[in-house]
Amino acid sequence: MAESMMVPRQVFFTKGVGKHRNRLQSFELALRHAGIEKGNLVRVSSILPPKCKIVSRGKGLEKLQAGQITFVVLAEASTNEPSRLVGAGIGLAQPAKGEQYGYISEHHGFGMTEERLGDFVEDMAATMLATTLGIEFNTETAYDERKEIYKMSGKIVRTRATVQTAEGDKNGLWTTVIAAAVMLL
């Protein structure tokens, strides 16, 4: 692999919520809540590079500089409907073998609880990785059952989810939620 390739060596996960009368400013406030407002965010698709280390949010945020081009897998959703449940989630499936790539999934939408959204994004990432690794499973079985198959295979070492949900502001302010996997070169 060429040294000049931009392959992230670390990743961290963060989330946030923001409320404001303007949609864009509610998004900015959600980014601030997540700690990633100072970067020039570039959305990327959802491959966890081989040997990419997961670091804490705190360690990751320390490495960011104002104005830095920052690669993210980002889920975001907004509403200005009072009491409408809005959610954004990021799922991760990390392979047991460090030279194998993993998957990061993202989903955003309405009406899903934090737990349901977390299971959904984690399931998506794990299923994408499982199919890549040739793990046999029935897609119709519940995620809890498939999760056990994935873990027992010894090929998937870690799954997780980072989720942010919120109810639309009762006074109709824009409410924006984000969840992100932030890549560090």
N, C-alpha and C positions, 0 to 999 in steps of 0.2 A: 504494500500500500504506500503510495507516495506521501511524503511528509507534508506537502502543500494541501492535501485534502482536508476539508473542514469537517472532521468527524468529532462530534461531541465526546468528551471524556467523562463528563459528569452531568447529572440531571437532578433537579429538585422540583418539588411539587408545592403549589401554593393555591390559595383561593381568596375570594373577596366579594363584598357586596357594597353597592353604592346607591344612594337615593338623591335625586335632584329633580328640579322642574324641567330641565333639559336632558334629553336622552344621552347625548354625548358626554355631558358632565357627570351623569350617573355612572357611565362607563369608566371615566377617568377616576372617579372616587372608588370604584370597585378595584381598579388597578392599584390605586394607592393603598387600599386595605390589604391587597395581596403583596404589596411591596415592590411591584415591578413597573411603576409608572414612569420611571426615569429612562427606561430603555426604549429604543426604536424597535418595536416588536415586529418580527417577521414570522408569519405562520408557516409551519412545516407539517408534513404528513407524519405518520405515527410509527416510525421504526425506532426502537431503542437500540442504539449501536452496540455491537459486540464489545464486551469489557467496559461498558459505560457504568460508572459507579453512581449509586444513588447517595446524595448528600442531604443533610438537613436543610430546611428552609433557611435557617439562620446562616449557615455556612455558605449556601448558595447566594443569598442576598449580599453578603459581604464581598463577593467577587464581582458584582455588577457595578459598572461605572455609568454615570449620567451620559446619555447620548449613544451608548453602546448599541450596536446592532445585536439584538437578542432574539434567538430562535426559540419559538414556543409552539407547543401543541396546545391550542386554546379552545375552550368551550365557553360560550357566553350566551346569555339570554336576558331579555328585558321585557318589562311590562309596565303599563301605566294604569292597569285595571286594579282597583282596590281589591285586596284579599286574594288575588290570583296567585297560585303557587308557581314559582318559576325556579328552574334548576339548571345547573351546569356541572358536569362531572368528567373526570379523567380517570381511566383505568390503566393498569399496568400488568403485564405478564412478563416475567423475567425467566429466561431459560437457565437450567442448571449448568450448562456448559458455557463458559465465558466467551468462547469464540463464536457462539451462535447469537444472532440478533433476536430481540424480543419485540413486543408490540405495546404501543400506547394507544388507547382508544379515547374518543371524546364524544360526548352527547350533550345536547341541551334541549330544553323543552318546558312543557307546562304540566302541572298536575301530579308529578312523581314525588314521593317522599324522598328524603335524603337516603334512607336505607335502600329503597327500591332502585333509585338511580345509581347508588354505589354498586349494588349487585349487578345491575345492567351493564355498566361500563367495565367492571371487572370481568364479567362473563364474556363480553365482546373481545377484550384483549386476550383472555385465556383461550377462547375458542379459536381466534386467529392463529395464536402460537401453536396450539395443539394440532391444528390441521397442517401447519408447516412442518411440525415434528413427526407427523404420522401417528399420533395417538388415536386409537380407536375409541369412539364414543357415539352415543345416540343423541342427536341434537334435540330430540323430543323430551329427554329426561330433564328434571329440574336441575338448576345450576348447582345446588348443594351436592347432588349426587355426582355430577360431572366434575366438580371441584375435587372430590375425593379421588376420582379416576386420574385426573391430571396430576395430583400430588403423588399418588401411588406409582405412577409411571416413572417417577424419578427424573423426568425431563423438564419439569417446570418447578423452579425453586421458590418463586415468590409471585403473589398476586396482591394487588392493593387498589384502593380507589381514593380519590380526593374529590369531594363533592361540596358544592355550596348551593343551598336553597334559601329562598326568602319568600315571604308573602308580599304581594303588591301593596304599596303604601296606601293607607286608608284614605288619604287626601288626594290620591291620584298622581303623586310624584312618580317619575320614572324610577323603577327599581331594577337594577342590573346586577346579575351574578356572573362571576367568572370562576373557572378552575383552569389551572395551567400546569403543564410540565415544561420547565424552563431548562434549555440545553446550554451547557457551558463548554466552550472549546478548550 
